Amino acid sequence: MSNDHFRIDMHSHYYGGGLREVIAARDKRPFLREAEDGSLNMIAMNGAFPFTADYYDHRVGLAQMKAQGLTHRMLTFPGALGVDLLPAEEIATAIYAFNDHLADLGTKTDGALIGLAGVPLADMDLACAEVIRIRRDLGLIGIILPSNYFNTLGDMEEMRPLLEAANTYGCHIMLHPGLKVGEEPPARPSDHMQYRLSALDLQNSAAQVALTVILSDMLDAYPRVTFQVVNLGGTLPFIFERLESIARHRNADAPFPTERLRRIWYDCASLGPRALEAAVKLFGADRIMLGSDYPIFKDDPYAHALAPAELSPQDIQQIAWKTAHDLVTHLETLRQNK
């Protein structure tokens, strides 16, 4: 099969590798609860959702990929669940086993499943050691981190040791919505919680994270780290001109560094063709990747978002597979040339 038939999904989540059993044994969030009909619900930080086999059985995911024409998919540790925030003595061993499992899945599927690891964030020394291990020994491409560590420049400072470790062998970092260790979930809105939290607040959060990345020294201080901001950078494709106007009128000697946004990678998870068109004009197709947010969302990202977009055939192929392929190739080169 030629590369032009590749379709690489760079945003999905996976709760297998022993995590389901760990969560099932818990009685505090996150935990599993059996409904009256025998089905399972995951009781997570911001509510509950049906916990089906899509979440923890990679074979179900592979079948879904085949049905949609997806050839590769990045499976990430379920960062938003908050498991990686638990005390290290409680969760570190399970995280290590999960990461081993991800590496094994990559081997068994001949690279069709690409692993993005978790780290035990409650113990920074262990987290740093694990990011070294997953790159040096397991060959996983990187890690997922809760984006609340990157809401502000001050928050980001807590991650300096981990970023330094990640820079050693080169590392991809997905900055995904999630809490910090010890942080309580935000107050729930009084109405329409799913729309307000999972759409409006989430998209603003993604934009805040991208802002921290480009206004800090992260891109220059850690040149062997690649950063992925989810959901096309949130609201950025629609408000960057206002950011530029603010700088032009209030801080004329320091223009807003819009060009630095092109040093981050983005996925189009759970978004559609109109948002994708706007993002391509701002970031360029060579910074954007397919993303499904499977199993939370089950739309085919190619058919739902990319195919209907008014983009050139070259841009469509770039987003469908080439951006992700080039990124993974770059990361392997960094790993081999430590």
C-alpha positions in Angstrom: 0.0 0.0 0.0 1.4 3.4 -1.0 1.7 6.1 1.6 -1.0 8.1 -0.1 -3.5 5.6 1.2 -2.4 6.1 4.8 -4.8 7.7 7.2 -3.2 8.3 10.6 -5.3 9.2 13.6 -3.2 11.1 16.1 -5.7 11.6 18.9 -7.4 8.7 20.6 -7.4 7.2 24.1 -7.0 3.8 25.5 -7.9 2.4 28.9 -6.6 -1.2 28.5 -3.2 -2.6 29.6 -4.4 -3.4 33.1 -5.8 0.1 33.8 -9.4 -1.2 33.7 -8.7 -3.6 36.5 -6.9 -1.0 38.6 -9.9 1.4 38.2 -12.4 -1.3 38.9 -10.8 -1.9 42.3 -11.2 1.8 43.3 -14.1 3.4 45.2 -13.1 7.0 44.6 -13.1 8.9 41.3 -12.1 7.6 38.9 -13.9 4.3 39.4 -16.3 1.9 37.7 -19.9 1.4 38.7 -22.2 -1.4 37.4 -25.6 -0.2 36.2 -28.8 -2.2 36.8 -28.6 -3.7 33.3 -25.1 -5.0 33.9 -23.3 -2.4 31.8 -20.4 -0.4 33.2 -20.2 3.4 33.8 -16.9 5.2 34.4 -17.3 7.7 37.2 -14.7 10.3 36.1 -13.7 13.7 37.4 -16.3 15.7 35.5 -19.1 13.2 35.3 -20.0 9.6 34.2 -19.9 7.9 30.8 -20.7 4.4 29.5 -17.6 2.3 29.7 -17.7 0.0 26.7 -15.2 -2.4 25.1 -14.1 0.5 22.8 -12.3 1.9 25.7 -10.1 -1.0 26.7 -10.1 -3.7 24.0 -7.6 -2.8 21.3 -9.2 -5.4 18.9 -12.4 -3.4 18.9 -10.5 -0.3 18.0 -8.6 -2.0 15.2 -11.9 -3.2 13.7 -13.3 0.3 13.9 -10.1 1.6 12.2 -10.5 -0.9 9.4 -14.1 0.0 8.8 -13.2 3.7 8.5 -10.1 3.2 6.4 -7.7 4.4 9.2 -4.4 2.7 8.8 -2.6 3.9 12.0 -3.7 5.3 15.3 -2.0 6.8 18.3 -3.3 5.4 21.5 -2.7 7.6 24.5 -2.8 7.0 28.2 -6.1 8.3 29.4 -4.7 11.6 30.8 -8.0 13.4 31.4 -9.1 10.6 33.7 -6.7 11.7 36.4 -5.1 8.3 37.0 -1.7 9.7 36.5 -2.3 12.2 39.3 -2.8 9.4 42.0 -0.1 8.8 44.6 2.9 7.2 43.0 2.9 4.3 45.4 -0.6 3.5 44.3 -0.4 3.9 40.5 3.3 3.9 39.3 3.5 0.2 38.8 0.3 0.1 36.8 1.5 3.0 34.6 4.7 1.2 33.9 2.8 -2.0 32.9 0.5 0.1 30.7 3.5 1.6 28.9 5.0 -1.8 28.4 1.7 -3.0 27.0 1.5 -0.1 24.5 5.0 -0.9 23.3 4.0 -4.5 22.8 0.9 -3.5 20.9 3.0 -1.4 18.5 5.2 -4.5 17.8 2.3 -6.9 17.4 0.5 -4.5 15.0 3.6 -3.7 13.0 3.4 -0.1 14.0 -0.3 0.4 13.2 -0.9 1.3 16.9 1.4 4.1 18.0 1.8 4.5 21.8 1.8 7.7 23.9 2.7 6.9 27.4 1.7 8.1 30.9 3.9 9.0 33.8 3.3 9.1 37.5 3.0 12.8 38.0 2.8 12.8 41.8 6.5 11.9 42.0 8.6 14.0 39.6 11.7 11.8 40.0 9.7 8.8 38.9 8.0 10.7 36.1 11.4 11.8 34.8 12.8 8.3 34.9 9.8 6.9 33.1 10.0 9.4 30.2 13.6 8.3 29.7 12.6 4.7 29.8 9.7 4.9 27.4 12.0 6.6 24.8 15.3 4.8 25.4 14.0 1.3 26.1 10.4 1.0 24.8 10.6 3.3 21.7 7.2 4.9 22.4 7.1 8.3 20.8 6.3 10.3 23.9 3.9 11.1 26.7 0.6 12.9 27.5 0.5 15.6 30.1 -2.4 17.5 31.7 -2.8 20.9 30.1 -3.5 22.6 33.4 0.3 22.5 33.9 0.5 24.8 31.0 -2.3 27.3 31.6 0.2 30.0 32.7 4.0 30.5 32.7 4.0 29.9 36.4 2.2 26.5 36.0 4.7 25.5 33.4 7.7 26.0 35.7 6.6 22.9 37.7 7.2 20.8 34.6 10.8 22.0 34.0 12.4 18.8 35.3 10.2 16.6 33.2 10.7 18.7 30.0 14.5 18.5 30.6 14.2 14.7 30.8 12.0 14.6 27.7 14.6 16.6 25.8 17.2 13.9 26.3 16.1 11.3 23.7 13.6 13.6 22.0 9.9 13.3 22.9 6.5 14.1 21.7 4.2 15.6 24.3 0.5 15.9 23.9 -0.9 18.7 26.0 -4.4 17.4 26.8 -7.1 18.8 29.0 -6.5 17.6 32.5 -6.0 18.6 36.1 -2.7 19.0 38.1 -1.8 16.8 41.0 -3.9 17.9 44.0 -6.2 20.1 42.0 -9.9 19.9 42.4 -12.2 19.8 39.3 -13.7 23.2 38.5 -17.2 24.1 39.7 -19.8 22.7 37.3 -22.0 25.2 35.4 -25.6 25.4 36.5 -26.9 24.3 33.1 -25.8 22.7 29.8 -22.7 21.3 31.4 -21.6 19.2 28.5 -21.6 22.1 26.1 -20.1 24.6 28.5 -17.3 22.3 29.8 -16.6 20.0 26.9 -16.8 22.6 24.2 -16.5 26.2 25.2 -14.3 25.9 28.2 -12.2 23.1 26.6 -11.5 25.2 23.5 -10.5 28.2 25.5 -8.2 25.9 27.6 -6.5 24.6 24.4 -5.8 28.2 23.3 -4.4 29.1 26.7 -2.0 26.2 26.5 -0.8 27.1 23.0 -0.3 30.7 24.2 1.9 29.5 27.1 4.0 27.4 24.7 4.8 30.2 22.3 5.2 33.0 24.9 7.6 30.9 27.1 11.1 29.6 26.2 9.8 26.0 25.9 10.3 25.8 22.1 13.9 27.0 22.3 14.9 25.5 25.7 13.8 22.0 24.7 14.4 21.7 21.0 14.2 17.9 21.0 10.6 18.0 22.3 7.6 18.3 20.0 4.4 19.7 21.4 0.9 18.8 20.3 -2.0 21.0 21.2 -5.4 19.3 20.8 -8.5 20.4 18.9 -6.7 22.7 16.4 -5.4 25.0 19.2 -8.9 25.7 20.4 -10.1 29.2 19.6 -6.8 30.4 18.2 -7.7 30.2 14.5 -10.6 32.5 15.1 -9.0 35.1 17.5 -5.4 35.4 16.5 -6.1 38.6 14.7 -7.5 40.1 17.9 -4.3 39.0 19.7 -2.3 40.7 17.0 -4.4 43.9 17.3 -3.9 44.0 21.1 -0.2 43.8 20.6 -0.2 46.4 17.9 -2.3 48.9 19.8 -1.0 48.4 23.4 2.5 47.0 22.9 3.7 48.1 19.6 7.3 47.3 20.2 6.5 43.6 20.8 4.3 42.2 18.1 2.3 39.1 18.9 4.5 36.2 17.7 1.9 34.5 15.5 4.7 32.8 13.5 5.6 30.7 16.6 2.3 29.0 16.4 3.8 27.1 13.4 6.3 25.4 15.7 3.5 23.4 17.4 1.6 20.4 16.1 -2.2 20.2 16.2 -4.9 17.6 15.7 -8.5 18.1 14.4 -10.1 15.8 17.0 -13.9 16.2 17.3 -13.9 19.2 15.0 -15.2 19.7 11.4 -14.3 21.0 8.0 -14.9 24.7 8.6 -12.7 24.8 11.7 -10.1 22.8 9.7 -10.0 25.3 6.9 -9.4 28.2 9.3 -6.6 26.3 11.0 -4.9 25.4 7.8 -4.8 29.1 6.9 -3.2 30.0 10.2 -0.9 27.0 11.0 -0.3 25.4 7.6 -1.3 21.8 6.7 2.2 20.6 7.6 1.4 21.2 11.3 -2.1 19.6 11.4 -2.9 15.9 11.8 -6.1 13.8 11.8 -7.6 13.2 15.2 -10.7 11.3 16.2 -10.8 11.4 20.1 -11.9 7.8 19.8 -13.6 6.2 21.7 -15.2 9.3 23.2 -16.2 10.3 19.7 -16.6 7.7 17.0 -16.8 9.8 13.8 -14.5 8.9 11.0 -12.2 12.0 11.1 -11.3 11.7 7.4 -14.9 11.5 6.2 -16.3 13.9 8.8 -13.7 16.7 8.8 -11.0 16.3 6.1 -12.8 15.2 3.0 -15.5 17.9 3.1 -13.0 20.7 3.7 -12.3 23.1 0.9 -8.6 22.3 0.8 -6.1 21.4 -2.0 -5.5 17.7 -2.6 -1.9 18.2 -1.4 -3.2 19.7 1.9 -5.6 16.8 2.3 -2.9 14.3 1.9 -0.6 16.3 4.3 -3.2 16.2 7.0 -4.4 12.7 6.3 -1.0 11.1 6.9 2.1 13.1 6.0 2.3 15.5 8.9 2.1 12.6 11.4 4.5 10.4 9.4 7.1 13.1 9.2 6.7 13.8 12.9 7.1 10.2 13.9 10.1 9.8 11.6 11.7 13.0 13.1 11.2 11.6 16.6 12.8 8.3 15.8 15.8 10.2 14.3 16.2 12.1 17.5 16.0 8.9 19.6 18.6 7.2 17.5 20.9 10.2 17.6 20.8 11.0 21.3 
